[in-house]
Amino acid sequence: VQLQASGGGLVQTGGSLRLSCAASGDISSINAMGWYRQAPGKERELVAHITTSGSANYADAVKGRFTISRDNAKNTVSLEMNSLKPEDTAVYYCNAKVPTTWYTYDYWGRGTQVTVSS
């Protein structure tokens, strides 16, 4: 599984950005797709993820501001980020989860920088 992310950039507080991620390769094995982020000096954390059936889960910090969507036909996942705050500044990583009988594999795309200026 290969993940190609796009979007990100610099925005002022209160602004909006959209991240997109396209999956290729053995996409039939993918279950959930989503986004994680890592700020300087902090651990990588889940932002949002969505299953093939459309069930979405969000971090408390982004609920009501971010919306994740998935197009199974195009094998893409997008993250619409509104009302951005400086604390949303981080490198954002696209993620795909491939479950097996005993283990769930994580695949990662290259990170994309999101910077929110105050």
Secondary structure, 3 states (H helix, E strand, C coil): CEEEEEECEEEECCCCEEEEEEEECCHHHCCCEEEEEECCCCCCEEEEEECCCCCEEECHHHCCCEEEEEECCCCEEEEEECCCCHHHCEEEEEEEEEECCCCEEEEECCCEEEEEEC
